[in-house]
Amino acid sequence: MLTYRDYKFFYPCSDFKSYLKNVVWGTIKKYSRIPYCTYMCIKYPFLYPRNRFTGTHRANVLSNVTYNLFEKSILDIGITGKLVKDKPNKINTYIKFLDTTVKLLEDAKKLRINNNIDSQDFDLKPLMWKDDKFEIVDMELTFAHSGRPLIVLKLKTVDENDNTNYGFSYYSVKLKTNKCKYRLYQVVKWIDEKILDKIFILPTFTEWDVVEPGWNKAFGKQYLKELKKQLKKDKMLYKWRITDIKEKFGTFRLYCNYGSDELYNIIHKYEELSWNTCIKCGKPATYTSKGWISPYCDDCVNKDTPDRYTKRTEDNKNGYTENMIY
């Protein structure tokens, strides 16, 4: 476990009390869940946490440390394209921000991004679909809500008669900003993935932990039992993987790597059931929230903001109104 001195380096805090609360108590709570999570993963093997792309287990013992070191040693710059119709009189081929410069090379096929420590050339062929369909007419710098810089290349079709509304992928360039911290980041990441992941095989969480409390209380156990029963019939109990669980448009969404018709019928059944179940306590839903659409019961509606909810009636059982999403 990190010492107080380490904690102050990785997670700046005001006093020792914050350290005890955020690190020591947080660590105790995390590892106290091992018996319960192990039991659940033995009973329902598909709940064992794995990477959705590689299928490997990640203990994430030093995930917070590696993330903070990554943020302190790497500048993540986004690159994308934007379709425009008009060509400006003067093309901007050079951008400077902080200690970083971005330059469009003369052949207009690469971006050179550099600072005092690192330099990288980004190939624009994948962005421009590997053909001569577009020409770069300008580029600009914007910033995302997170503060991440984004280079937007303004592209115009070579064919004047082409009125297709093209879209462009998002790419990322990771520029080193601190060599020492970057090397430390690589070492810590290697230790976390190659050593600690092999030691800490017992889970401290499960794939089911992200389920909303109301839905989990109302039908969580029954949902898991039906999934397990069907997976046994399909002979996929130990191969089936949950790739994502989330709430979307007020319903329980479960995504997976395989599904028979019978299995998807179970998933769709509980997706429909979740719409009529309070997301917070599990009681029958009587209200629908506006904006971020979710089902709520009478007790869980925020009485201070009644205008953010629509009452479900016999004539309007879903609680839908015009301009629900804004």
C-alpha positions as CSV (number, residue, x, y, z in Angstrom):
1,M,0.0,0.0,0.0
2,L,1.2,3.6,-0.7
3,T,2.7,5.5,2.2
4,Y,1.6,9.0,3.1
5,R,4.6,10.5,1.3
6,D,3.8,8.5,-1.9
7,Y,0.2,9.5,-1.6
8,K,1.1,13.2,-1.5
9,F,3.1,12.8,-4.7
10,F,0.4,10.9,-6.6
11,Y,-2.7,12.3,-5.0
12,P,-2.1,15.8,-3.5
13,C,-4.1,16.2,-0.2
14,S,-4.3,18.7,2.5
15,D,-3.7,16.6,5.6
16,F,-3.1,13.1,7.0
17,K,-6.9,12.7,7.8
18,S,-7.6,12.9,4.0
19,Y,-5.0,10.2,3.4
20,L,-6.6,7.9,6.0
21,K,-10.1,8.5,4.5
22,N,-9.2,8.2,0.8
23,V,-6.4,5.6,0.7
24,V,-6.3,3.5,3.9
25,W,-10.1,3.2,4.4
26,G,-10.7,2.9,0.7
27,T,-8.2,0.0,0.4
28,I,-9.8,-1.8,3.4
29,K,-13.3,-1.5,1.8
30,K,-12.0,-2.6,-1.5
31,Y,-10.3,-5.8,-0.3
32,S,-13.0,-6.6,2.2
33,R,-15.3,-7.4,-0.8
34,I,-13.1,-10.3,-1.9
35,P,-15.1,-13.1,-0.2
36,Y,-18.4,-11.9,-1.6
37,C,-17.1,-11.2,-5.1
38,T,-15.3,-14.6,-5.2
39,Y,-18.5,-16.4,-4.2
40,M,-20.5,-14.6,-6.9
41,C,-17.9,-15.3,-9.6
42,I,-17.8,-19.0,-8.6
43,K,-21.6,-19.2,-8.7
44,Y,-21.9,-17.1,-11.9
45,P,-18.6,-17.5,-13.8
46,F,-19.5,-14.7,-16.3
47,L,-19.3,-12.1,-13.5
48,Y,-15.5,-12.5,-13.2
49,P,-14.1,-9.1,-14.3
50,R,-12.2,-9.3,-17.5
51,N,-11.0,-6.9,-20.2
52,R,-13.8,-6.7,-22.8
53,F,-11.3,-6.8,-25.7
54,T,-8.6,-9.3,-24.6
55,G,-10.7,-11.4,-22.2
56,T,-7.9,-11.3,-19.6
57,H,-8.4,-10.5,-15.9
58,R,-7.2,-7.1,-14.6
59,A,-6.7,-6.6,-10.8
60,N,-6.0,-2.9,-11.3
61,V,-4.0,-2.8,-8.1
62,L,-1.9,0.3,-9.2
63,S,-4.4,1.6,-11.8
64,N,-4.8,5.0,-10.0
65,V,-1.0,5.4,-9.8
66,T,-0.4,4.5,-13.4
67,Y,-3.2,6.9,-14.5
68,N,-1.8,9.8,-12.6
69,L,1.7,9.1,-13.9
70,F,0.3,8.9,-17.4
71,E,-1.4,12.3,-17.0
72,K,1.8,13.9,-15.6
73,S,4.0,12.5,-18.3
74,I,1.9,12.4,-21.5
75,L,0.0,15.0,-23.5
76,D,-2.8,13.2,-25.3
77,I,-3.6,15.2,-28.5
78,G,-6.7,14.3,-30.5
79,I,-6.8,14.6,-34.3
80,T,-9.9,14.5,-36.5
81,G,-11.3,16.0,-39.7
82,K,-14.2,18.3,-40.6
83,L,-15.8,18.6,-44.0
84,V,-16.1,22.2,-45.3
85,K,-17.3,23.6,-48.6
86,D,-15.4,26.9,-48.9
87,K,-11.6,27.3,-49.2
88,P,-10.1,30.1,-47.2
89,N,-7.8,32.6,-48.8
90,K,-4.9,31.7,-46.5
91,I,-4.2,28.2,-45.2
92,N,-3.1,27.9,-41.6
93,T,-0.3,25.2,-41.5
94,Y,1.2,26.0,-38.1
95,I,-0.3,25.9,-34.6
96,K,1.5,26.5,-31.3
97,F,0.1,26.0,-27.8
98,L,1.7,25.5,-24.5
99,D,5.2,24.1,-25.4
100,T,3.8,22.2,-28.3
101,T,3.9,23.0,-32.0
102,V,1.9,21.3,-34.8
103,K,3.0,21.8,-38.4
104,L,1.5,20.5,-41.6
105,L,4.3,19.3,-43.7
106,E,4.7,20.5,-47.3
107,D,3.4,17.3,-48.9
108,A,0.2,17.6,-46.8
109,K,0.3,14.0,-45.9
110,K,1.8,14.2,-42.4
111,L,1.5,16.3,-39.3
112,R,4.7,17.0,-37.3
113,I,3.9,17.4,-33.6
114,N,6.7,18.2,-31.2
115,N,7.8,19.8,-28.0
116,N,11.1,20.1,-26.2
117,I,11.2,16.4,-25.3
118,D,9.4,14.5,-28.0
119,S,8.6,14.7,-31.7
120,Q,6.2,12.6,-33.7
121,D,5.0,12.5,-37.4
122,F,1.3,11.6,-37.8
123,D,0.4,9.9,-41.1
124,L,-2.8,11.5,-42.4
125,K,-3.6,8.8,-44.9
126,P,-6.0,6.8,-42.6
127,L,-7.8,10.0,-41.7
128,M,-8.2,11.0,-45.4
129,W,-9.4,7.5,-46.4
130,K,-6.1,6.6,-48.1
131,D,-7.0,8.2,-51.4
132,D,-7.1,11.6,-53.1
133,K,-10.7,12.3,-52.4
134,F,-10.0,15.3,-50.1
135,E,-7.6,18.2,-49.8
136,I,-6.6,20.0,-46.6
137,V,-7.7,23.6,-46.7
138,D,-7.1,24.7,-43.1
139,M,-6.6,23.4,-39.5
140,E,-7.5,24.8,-36.1
141,L,-7.0,24.0,-32.4
142,T,-9.9,23.4,-30.0
143,F,-10.1,21.9,-26.6
144,A,-12.5,19.2,-25.3
145,H,-14.4,19.6,-22.0
146,S,-11.7,17.6,-20.3
147,G,-9.1,20.2,-21.5
148,R,-7.6,17.8,-24.0
149,P,-6.3,19.6,-27.1
150,L,-7.9,18.6,-30.4
151,I,-6.5,19.4,-33.9
152,V,-9.3,19.7,-36.4
153,L,-8.2,19.4,-40.1
154,K,-10.7,21.2,-42.4
155,L,-11.1,19.1,-45.5
156,K,-12.7,19.8,-48.8
157,T,-13.6,17.3,-51.5
158,V,-11.6,17.5,-54.7
159,D,-14.7,16.8,-56.8
160,E,-16.8,20.0,-56.7
161,N,-19.9,18.0,-57.6
162,D,-19.5,15.6,-54.6
163,N,-22.2,16.6,-52.1
164,T,-21.8,13.6,-49.8
165,N,-21.7,14.5,-46.1
166,Y,-18.5,12.6,-45.1
167,G,-17.5,11.8,-41.5
168,F,-14.0,11.3,-40.2
169,S,-12.5,9.1,-37.5
170,Y,-10.8,10.3,-34.3
171,Y,-7.1,9.6,-33.8
172,S,-4.8,10.3,-30.9
173,V,-1.1,11.2,-30.6
174,K,0.6,10.7,-27.2
175,L,3.5,13.2,-26.8
176,K,5.9,12.7,-23.9
177,T,6.1,15.8,-21.6
178,N,8.4,14.4,-18.8
179,K,10.9,11.6,-19.5
180,C,11.5,10.6,-15.9
181,K,7.8,10.3,-15.0
182,Y,7.2,8.5,-18.3
183,R,9.8,5.9,-17.5
184,L,8.4,5.5,-14.0
185,Y,4.9,5.1,-15.6
186,Q,6.2,2.3,-17.9
187,V,7.8,0.5,-14.9
188,V,4.7,0.8,-12.7
189,K,2.5,-0.3,-15.5
190,W,4.7,-3.3,-16.2
191,I,4.6,-4.3,-12.5
192,D,0.9,-3.9,-12.4
193,E,0.1,-6.0,-15.5
194,K,2.9,-8.6,-15.4
195,I,3.3,-9.2,-11.7
196,L,0.4,-8.0,-9.6
197,D,-2.3,-9.2,-12.0
198,K,-0.8,-12.7,-11.6
199,I,-0.9,-12.4,-7.8
200,F,-4.2,-10.7,-7.2
201,I,-6.4,-13.1,-9.0
202,L,-9.2,-12.9,-6.4
203,P,-11.8,-10.3,-7.6
204,T,-12.5,-7.1,-5.6
205,F,-15.5,-6.4,-7.8
206,T,-17.8,-8.1,-10.4
207,E,-19.3,-7.2,-13.7
208,W,-22.6,-6.9,-11.9
209,D,-21.5,-4.1,-9.6
210,V,-22.5,-1.4,-12.1
211,V,-26.1,-2.4,-12.1
212,E,-28.4,0.3,-10.8
213,P,-29.4,-0.4,-7.1
214,G,-33.2,-0.4,-7.7
215,W,-33.0,-2.8,-10.6
216,N,-30.5,-5.1,-8.8
217,K,-32.9,-5.2,-5.8
218,A,-36.0,-5.8,-7.8
219,F,-34.8,-8.5,-10.2
220,G,-31.0,-8.9,-10.1
221,K,-30.9,-12.4,-8.6
222,Q,-33.6,-13.7,-10.8
223,Y,-31.9,-12.2,-13.9
224,L,-28.6,-14.0,-13.0
225,K,-30.3,-17.3,-12.4
226,E,-32.1,-17.2,-15.8
227,L,-28.9,-16.3,-17.6
228,K,-27.0,-19.1,-15.9
229,K,-29.7,-21.6,-16.7
230,Q,-29.8,-20.7,-20.4
231,L,-26.1,-20.6,-20.7
232,K,-25.9,-24.1,-19.3
233,K,-28.3,-25.3,-22.0
234,D,-26.2,-23.5,-24.7
235,K,-23.0,-25.0,-23.2
236,M,-21.5,-21.5,-23.0
237,L,-21.4,-20.9,-19.2
238,Y,-17.6,-20.6,-19.1
239,K,-17.1,-18.9,-22.5
240,W,-19.8,-16.3,-22.3
241,R,-18.6,-12.7,-21.5
242,I,-20.5,-9.6,-20.5
243,T,-18.9,-6.8,-22.5
244,D,-20.9,-3.9,-21.1
245,I,-23.7,-3.1,-18.6
246,K,-25.3,0.3,-18.5
247,E,-28.5,2.3,-18.2
248,K,-29.6,3.8,-21.5
249,F,-32.8,5.8,-22.1
250,G,-34.1,4.6,-18.8
251,T,-33.6,0.8,-19.4
252,F,-31.1,-1.9,-18.3
253,R,-28.8,-2.6,-21.2
254,L,-26.6,-5.7,-21.2
255,Y,-24.2,-6.4,-24.1
256,C,-22.3,-9.7,-24.6
257,N,-20.1,-11.7,-26.9
258,Y,-22.6,-14.4,-27.7
259,G,-26.3,-14.9,-27.6
260,S,-28.8,-17.5,-28.7
261,D,-32.4,-16.5,-29.5
262,E,-33.5,-17.8,-26.1
263,L,-30.7,-15.8,-24.3
264,Y,-31.6,-12.6,-26.0
265,N,-35.2,-13.1,-25.1
266,I,-34.2,-13.1,-21.5
267,I,-32.1,-9.9,-22.0
268,H,-35.0,-8.2,-23.7
269,K,-37.5,-9.3,-21.1
270,Y,-35.5,-7.6,-18.3
271,E,-34.8,-4.6,-20.4
272,E,-38.5,-4.0,-20.7
273,L,-39.1,-4.8,-17.0
274,S,-36.5,-2.2,-16.0
275,W,-38.4,0.6,-17.7
276,N,-41.3,0.1,-15.3
277,T,-39.0,-0.3,-12.2
278,C,-37.6,2.6,-10.1
279,I,-33.9,2.9,-10.8
280,K,-33.1,3.8,-7.2
281,C,-35.3,1.6,-4.9
282,G,-36.9,-1.1,-7.1
283,K,-40.5,-0.1,-6.6
284,P,-42.9,0.2,-9.6
285,A,-42.1,3.4,-11.6
286,T,-44.7,6.2,-11.6
287,Y,-42.5,9.0,-13.0
288,T,-40.2,9.6,-15.9
289,S,-37.3,12.1,-15.6
290,K,-36.7,14.6,-18.3
291,G,-33.3,15.2,-20.0
292,W,-31.5,12.1,-18.7
293,I,-34.5,9.7,-19.0
294,S,-34.9,7.3,-16.1
295,P,-37.9,5.7,-14.3
296,Y,-38.7,6.8,-10.7
297,C,-41.3,6.0,-8.1
298,D,-43.2,8.5,-5.9
299,D,-40.7,8.3,-3.0
300,C,-37.5,8.7,-5.1
301,V,-38.6,11.8,-7.1
302,N,-36.7,14.9,-6.1
303,K,-39.5,17.1,-4.6
304,D,-37.3,20.2,-5.0
305,T,-37.3,19.9,-8.8
306,P,-40.8,18.6,-9.8
307,D,-40.6,20.1,-13.2
308,R,-37.9,17.6,-14.2
309,Y,-40.3,14.7,-14.0
310,T,-43.4,13.6,-15.9
311,K,-46.2,11.7,-14.2
312,R,-47.1,8.4,-15.8
313,T,-50.9,8.1,-16.3
314,E,-53.3,5.7,-18.0
315,D,-53.2,7.8,-21.1
316,N,-49.5,8.2,-21.0
317,K,-48.0,5.1,-19.3
318,N,-44.5,5.8,-20.4
319,G,-44.5,9.4,-19.2
320,Y,-43.3,10.6,-22.6
321,T,-43.8,14.3,-23.6
322,E,-42.5,16.5,-26.3
323,N,-38.9,17.7,-25.8
324,M,-38.1,14.9,-23.3
325,I,-34.4,15.1,-24.2
326,Y,-32.7,18.4,-24.1
